[in-house]
Amino acid sequence: MCGRFAMDDTVNELITEFVETTGLSPEDWRADWRPSYNIRPTDPVPILLETLVDRSEPEGPTIHRAELAQWWFTPSFAKELRSRHPLFNARSESITEKASFRDAVKRQRAIIPAIGYYETHDDGSAKNPYFIQPPEGLLYFAGLYSWWADPAKEHGDPKRWHLTTTILTREAVGEVAWVHDRTPVTLPKDLIETWVDPKTVGDAAFVGAMVDAATPVAEALEFHRIASPIRGDSPDMIRAI
């Protein structure tokens, strides 16, 4: 699973690159987010997605977007924004079967960029935190997004709509499996556009293929012990001890 992760301002370069492929400038995407070394469920995070310009034309042109989303998935049919059950992670093995995710996985897929994430290893006598990261560059978490409308607000109220997101997880592989038996689905950069393409219907075969393609990235993940407990918000949090 992934309960906390880190995202510094190097993510801005990726966001700008992704959005500019559609001819937009950095000013056209929402830049009102701040880097954080301690992103927790319900925090706002920038996500990359692709949508149809006109939803009535399923084969029409699309546009790349970067948006701020709450990291805690809320299905469109939910009665409240935050339920008792945590939906900040979604198991890739069953995502097409679960009512909360099966509609979103079809066409509402996103990328959540990160420099790394935190996980705790339980050796039976103590729980020690580790920071997990790629050998270089960023991680590209496969995710889903959902727009939830607050039934308590008027239709014309701009605060009625809430964008939420979740991170897909998989069985851990490689050395990182020693830390925890689950890990985020970490896609290669060249599959970002394949994952977010709304013209591709996300079924079990598609998700399985993306998880398989993510295996080399997962196998190359590196990790080191960090200070306990995990608190604050600074680069010192990810420093090896």
N, C-alpha and C positions, 0 to 999 in steps of 0.2 A: 504494500500500500504506500501511499504518499500522503503524509499528514502535514508536512511543512516543506517549503522550498524557498530558494533564493533567486532573485532576479535583479541584476544590476543594470546600469545605464547602457551597457553594450547591446542590450536588447533593442535599443532605439534604432541601431543600424539595420537590424533585421526587419523591424517594422517598416522603416522607410523604404528599404529595398522591396519588400513585399507589396506595399501600397503603390509605389511608383511604377510597378509593372502595368498598372492601369492608367498611367499618365497623371496621377494625382501628386500633389506636393505634400511635404510633411505637415503643412498647416491644415490639410484636409482631413487628417485623422485626429482623434481625440488624444491630445498629449497631456491631459491633466491627470497623470498618474505619477507616482514616485517609486523609484527603485527601493527594494527592501530585501534584507537578508533574513527576514523572518516572516514569510507570508504564511498565513494561517487560514483555515476554512472560514468562509464568509468575507474575507478580505477582497477588495477589488483588484483584478489583474487584467492586463491587456491580453487579448486573444486575437489570433488571425483567423479570418473566415472568408468565404466566397459566397456571394449570393447572386441570384438572378436579378437583372435589372428590372424585368417585368415578370412577376410570378405567374401571370396568365400565359406566358410563353416559355414552357419548360425546356425548349431547345434554343432559346434566345441567348443573347449576350449575358455575360456575368461580370461582376466587379469584385476586386479584392478589397477587404475592409479590415481595419483594426479597431476594436471596440473594447471598452472596459466592461468586465463582467464580474459578478459576484461568484467567488469560488465556493459554490454550494448549489448543486443543480436542483432546479425547481421545475417539474414538468408543467406544461401549459394547463393541465387539468387540475392541478393542485389547488386547494382552498386557501393555503397560506404560503407566504414566501419561504419560511424556514420550518421544516417539519422536525419531528423528534428524531427521525432516522437520518443518519449522515449519508449524503449523496455527493460528497466531494470526490469520491472515487467510484469507478464503475468497472466491474470485472469483465474483461474482454470476452471471456469464454461464454458468458450468458447474456451479453448486452443486447442481442437481437431478440431475446425472449422476455426480458423484464419489461413490464408495462411502463415503468418510469422512463426507460431509455429507447425502446424499440422504434418509436416514431422519429426521434431526433437522430438516431444513428443512420437513418435512411438518407437524409440530405443536410442535416444540421451538424456538421463536423467541424472541429476547430483545432488549431494548434496553440498550445500554451508554451511559450519559450521560457527557459530557465538556465541558470549557470550550474545548478545542482540542486539536490534535495537532501533532506535529513531522514535518517532511519535509526531506530534503536535496536541493538542486539541484546537479546536476553540469554545469558549463559547459565541461567538457573539460580545464580546467586546474586547477580547484579544486572541492571539494565544500563548499557553504555551507549551514548549517542555517537553517530558517525555522519560525516558529510560525504555524499556520493556525487561524483561529477565525471564528465567525459575527459579523455586525455587532453583535449583541446577544444576550443569553441563552445558552442551552446548545446543544450539538450532541447529537443522538440517533442514535447509530450502530445500524444494523440488525445484529443478531447472531444466533447460534445457541447453544444450550447442550446439554450432554450429561452424564448421570450415568455415571460409570465405577466399577465395583466392583473393588477390589483382591483378586485371587484368593488372595493370601497371607494374608488376614485372615479370621477366622471370620464367619459370617453375622450374628451378633448384635453384632459389634464396630461401634460408631458411627463409627470411623475408617476403615471399609471403603469408604465411599462418597465420591467426589470429584466436585464439580461443576466443569465446565470450560466455557469459552466461546470464541467466535471472532467477529471483525468482518468483515462483508461489504465487499468493495471493488468499484469500478466504474471505467470509463474516466473520467478527469478531464474536466471541462467548465469553461468560463469562464476567468477569469484564473489560477486556481490551477493550470491545466494547464501553465502555464509552469514551475512548481516541480517537478511530477512528473506522469507520465502516468496514475497511478492515485490514487484517493482513496476514503475510506470512503463507504459508502452512508449519507447523512445525511438521515434522515426528518424531515418536518415533525412538530411536536408533536401535531397533531390526527390523525396516523396511527399513533401509538404503540399504541393498543388494537387497531387493525386488524391490525398486524403480529404482535402477541403472541397473538392469539385462537387457541386450540388447536382450535377447531371449524372453522376455515378450513384446508383442506389446502393446504400450500405447494407448488404446482407451478411450472413454468417461467413460465406466464402470470402467476401471482400475483406472483412475484419480479420479473418484468419490469415489471409495473404499479407496484410499489413503487419500483423504481429510477427509473422515469419521474417518479413523484410527487416523488422526492427531488431532481430536477434543479434546480428553482429555488433550493433551499437550497445546493446545490453551486456554482451559478453566482454566488451572493452571497458566498461565502467570501472573507475578507480574509487577508492574510499580511504578515509583516514579518521582516526578518533579525534573528537573535539571535546571541548569542556562541557561539563554537566553542572546544572541543568541548562537547557537551551532557552536563553532569554535575551532580551535586548534587541537591538537592530543595528548592527555594524559589521564591517568586514572581519572583525576579530572573532565573530561567531563561527566562521568556517576555518579558522586557523587550526592546524594540527597540533596536538599536544603529545 
